[in-house]
């Protein structure tokens, strides 16, 4: 099953949050963590990793915090996921350097590597700007209106 780690989820949530802030300045780790109910210690580690990978800028001080290092359209979902989780893989042989016992005779390795490339391509085409443009749906009201007619 292909699934993002919780850290990658949190990273994408933070990146979308920062993209939505735009030019209004930075956000602290605490502010983001509180808004999305993310453990502050874990989010702080995730944000620092994004800084080290050049996706975020960090500024210390009272007016400090985190902001995107590039405009949102230039940061892909793949950039964020790989910064947090490392290379995207779909098979064990993608990461273990071919030490799998079936490596030489495997008949699905190459097709699965092509699937991996398609997944990476799709993740690479989706940007943080796209995530930010996807506004959450407004909750539907559950009350019903009563229609009165006059006879």
VMD Tcl script that draws the C-alpha trace (Angstrom):
set ca {
  {0.00 0.00 0.00}
  {1.32 3.41 -0.93}
  {0.87 5.79 1.95}
  {2.46 9.01 3.16}
  {3.99 9.08 6.62}
  {2.41 11.24 9.32}
  {5.49 13.49 9.11}
  {4.91 14.00 5.37}
  {1.23 14.77 6.06}
  {2.24 17.36 8.65}
  {4.83 18.85 6.30}
  {2.27 19.27 3.53}
  {-0.23 20.80 5.97}
  {2.39 23.30 7.14}
  {3.44 24.13 3.59}
  {-0.18 24.77 2.58}
  {-0.67 26.93 5.69}
  {2.40 29.00 4.81}
  {1.35 29.28 1.17}
  {-2.03 30.63 2.26}
  {-0.29 33.26 4.43}
  {1.48 34.54 1.35}
  {3.12 37.89 1.87}
  {1.54 38.38 5.31}
  {4.66 37.13 7.01}
  {5.81 34.02 8.72}
  {4.17 31.57 11.11}
  {5.66 29.98 14.19}
  {5.79 26.23 14.67}
  {3.51 26.67 17.69}
  {0.92 28.62 15.67}
  {0.79 25.93 12.98}
  {0.78 23.07 15.49}
  {-2.09 24.60 17.47}
  {-4.19 25.35 14.40}
  {-3.99 21.77 13.10}
  {-3.63 19.81 16.38}
  {-0.14 18.58 15.52}
  {2.31 17.70 18.33}
  {4.62 20.74 18.55}
  {7.83 18.73 19.04}
  {7.18 16.62 15.96}
  {6.19 19.60 13.83}
  {9.30 21.52 14.89}
  {11.48 18.63 13.68}
  {9.57 18.43 10.40}
  {9.90 22.19 9.81}
  {13.64 22.10 10.56}
  {14.09 19.30 8.03}
  {12.25 21.40 5.44}
  {14.60 24.30 6.24}
  {17.65 22.06 5.79}
  {16.28 20.90 2.43}
  {15.81 24.50 1.26}
  {12.01 24.46 1.13}
  {11.46 26.79 4.10}
  {13.23 29.79 5.56}
  {13.50 30.19 9.31}
  {13.92 33.46 11.14}
  {14.59 33.74 14.88}
  {13.20 36.44 17.15}
  {9.89 37.96 18.13}
  {8.86 38.51 14.52}
  {10.43 35.24 13.43}
  {8.96 32.00 12.25}
  {8.83 29.99 9.05}
  {8.01 30.97 5.51}
  {8.29 29.33 2.11}
  {11.73 29.56 0.53}
  {10.21 29.80 -2.97}
  {6.85 30.77 -4.39}
  {4.30 27.94 -3.94}
  {4.09 27.16 -7.65}
  {7.81 26.24 -7.59}
  {7.51 23.71 -4.75}
  {6.10 20.31 -5.66}
  {4.42 17.80 -3.41}
  {7.23 15.41 -4.40}
  {9.81 17.91 -3.10}
  {8.12 17.97 0.31}
  {7.53 14.22 0.59}
  {11.10 13.37 -0.40}
  {12.50 16.00 1.97}
  {10.72 14.27 4.83}
  {10.55 10.58 3.89}
  {13.41 10.21 1.44}
  {13.06 8.70 -2.02}
  {9.64 7.39 -3.06}
  {9.81 3.61 -3.44}
  {7.34 0.89 -4.42}
  {9.64 -2.14 -4.14}
  {12.30 -3.21 -1.67}
  {14.92 -3.37 -4.41}
  {14.47 0.35 -5.04}
  {16.37 1.09 -1.84}
  {18.48 -1.90 -0.90}
  {20.86 -1.68 -3.86}
  {19.80 -4.96 -5.43}
  {20.49 -7.25 -2.48}
  {17.10 -8.96 -2.87}
  {17.40 -12.73 -3.46}
  {15.10 -12.44 -6.49}
  {16.79 -9.39 -7.99}
  {18.35 -11.17 -10.98}
  {15.21 -13.13 -11.90}
  {12.49 -10.73 -10.82}
  {9.92 -10.28 -13.57}
  {8.08 -7.31 -12.03}
  {10.97 -5.09 -10.92}
  {11.27 -3.02 -14.10}
  {7.51 -2.52 -14.59}
  {7.18 -1.49 -10.94}
  {10.06 0.94 -11.32}
  {8.11 2.50 -14.21}
  {5.06 2.74 -11.93}
  {7.29 4.51 -9.38}
  {8.35 6.99 -12.06}
  {4.70 7.70 -12.91}
  {3.91 8.27 -9.24}
  {6.88 10.62 -8.89}
  {5.83 12.46 -12.04}
  {2.30 12.98 -10.70}
  {3.62 14.14 -7.31}
  {6.09 16.40 -9.10}
  {3.37 18.04 -11.16}
  {1.21 18.85 -8.13}
  {2.44 22.00 -6.41}
  {1.93 23.62 -3.04}
  {0.07 26.36 -4.94}
  {-2.45 23.72 -6.04}
  {-2.87 22.50 -2.47}
  {-3.41 26.08 -1.33}
  {-5.96 26.71 -4.08}
  {-8.07 23.78 -2.85}
  {-10.23 25.50 -0.27}
  {-11.98 23.24 2.21}
  {-15.64 22.65 1.55}
  {-18.07 24.67 3.62}
  {-20.05 22.40 5.97}
  {-23.61 21.77 4.82}
  {-26.26 22.96 7.25}
  {-28.42 20.20 8.61}
  {-31.59 22.18 9.34}
  {-34.42 22.14 6.84}
  {-36.39 25.10 5.67}
  {-40.16 25.02 6.00}
  {-42.14 26.34 3.10}
  {-45.41 28.09 3.97}
  {-48.06 28.70 1.38}
  {-51.07 30.96 1.73}
  {-54.40 29.60 0.60}
}
mol new
graphics top color blue
foreach p $ca { graphics top sphere $p radius 0.5 }
foreach p [lrange $ca 0 end-1] q [lrange $ca 1 end] { graphics top cylinder $p $q radius 0.2 }
display resetview
